[in-house]
Amino acid sequence: MKIANRHIGESNPCFIIAELSANHNGDLNVAIETIRAAKKAGADAIKLQTYTPDTLTIDCDNKHFKIEGGTLWDGKTLYELYGEAYTPWEWHKQLFEVAKEEGLICFSSPFDFTAVDFLENLNVPAYKIASFEIQDIPLIKYTASKMKPIIISTGIAEEEDIQLAVNTCRKEGNNEIILLKCTSSYPAPLELANLNTIPDLKKRFEVEVGFSDHTYGSLAPTVAVSLGARVVEKHFILDKSIGGPDADFSLDITEFSEMVSKIRDAEKLLGTVSYEISEKVKNNKKFARSLFVCKTVKKGEIITKENIRSIRPGYGLHPKYYEDILGKKFSVDTKRGEPLRINMIES
């Protein structure tokens, strides 16, 4: 699978997405500088969100639309939060152009049909379905019909929700699907991450997999990569002093750079399945065990446990021959400390 010029999959580096979200705090210049900073921090892509308060909800302040439950946004209405957080659509074209200048892939999460149509006119290379939209099957169907890679967060989804979303894409003929393990809690506690789900998602749904992270820090995404995540999405902010709805669980440029570095180091550690050893390691085999003469002997003497041993270093005969040669005779006089060779043993 490819998103723009980037291959996504097991044999390729993790695709790291900086989520702009609401971290522009309503300032276009901040949004532009955040994109430039994401590039410096090592991101491969920048992701926007394409909605307005009216495409997500209605302006209503009854109990159904009030945010409660211990979130960062308690007390606001949904309409108020989305009015504070949305990225103006008239910014999108310029933000896409800035991303292109920086060599970043830019795409977005649409939240209704009009957003998909708008993003199609910007020729986006992929789409992201947010966690809370995984149940919006008409939206997933319409987005998948554009036949571009579709990344789906699973934050509020049970297994049947995920299966329905995947099936919906496939019925449209779109098999370019990436599922992101996600915990829809802001911030997300580590004990709810359940990262072992990542390899199971890949096996169960036969798709590429990744991780959309709302925990503090960079431990969770680094572990996710070690479990097979080929995409990592993390909220990115220019400076936490800017504030905003998502600032608390976003990474600044220093923190994001550290996360990228840890992910790349994790990839180096994982490497590939291999039973070959490097030349450097081969050179160190001299410190392995081998058979040595540990007592000065004469030609014709019997080889016993007293005059040969398996010890370090590794210049002598392989220890696998130890049992076979006991009871045979030395063919030459040999001093203590000499590596045992096959030609030192009578045939």
C-alpha angles and dihedrals in degrees: 000000000000133000106196103312096339124099113217120204150078098305094046133078117269112274105235118204124195108209111215094187110150095335093112088071090213096304119118093201090054089051091052094047090047090057091050090048091050089059091051090049091058103258119154095204144015120219127204132190118234114205144097126219088258095053091053105039145335130272099258131134102196119121094273092063099041116102113233137150108087099299127143088252103050114150096030124105117238089247092054093049094049091046088056096043108039125109110231111246092225088065095056100084093051093045091052089051093050090050090051091050089053094048093247125138109236126200138141151218111252117206101191141012094271090057091052091051091047092050092047088061087056090052095234114196095218144000133231122209110207121230095253091051096056088099093052094095095172089056093047090048093050093045093047090050089069086071096227126127109284121206115199126193115214100200099130097022130117120203094270091051091054093046091051092050092048092046090050091056093046093050087059088054092252113132095161093107131152119185118204121206104226141168111215096214121110105241099012119218115233093237090063095052096089091187093177084079089073098078090040091055089054094049098039098047099025094230139118113273140209145155132259105198132207098162123110117266130357105287095097097052091046091053090044091058090052087056094053107276108155094181127046123187121191133169111252128200131184093221128350090223087073087074123196137146096298102032095102096065098030126103122235122220094275094047094044091049089052090050092051090049092051092048092050090048090049089053090052090050093049094049113155136307102278140153093187120104126219124249088252091056091044089056089054092056085089086079092057125100122279139157117280135176104248098181129042109256140184129230109277096027117135117254107241141167087261098059102037130044140174103244142140133305113060105230097105137072118307111270090234087080093056099100093040096057100043108111095025122111134253112247094202141030107267132189126224112271097033118130111246114246129191091242090059090067125078111242 
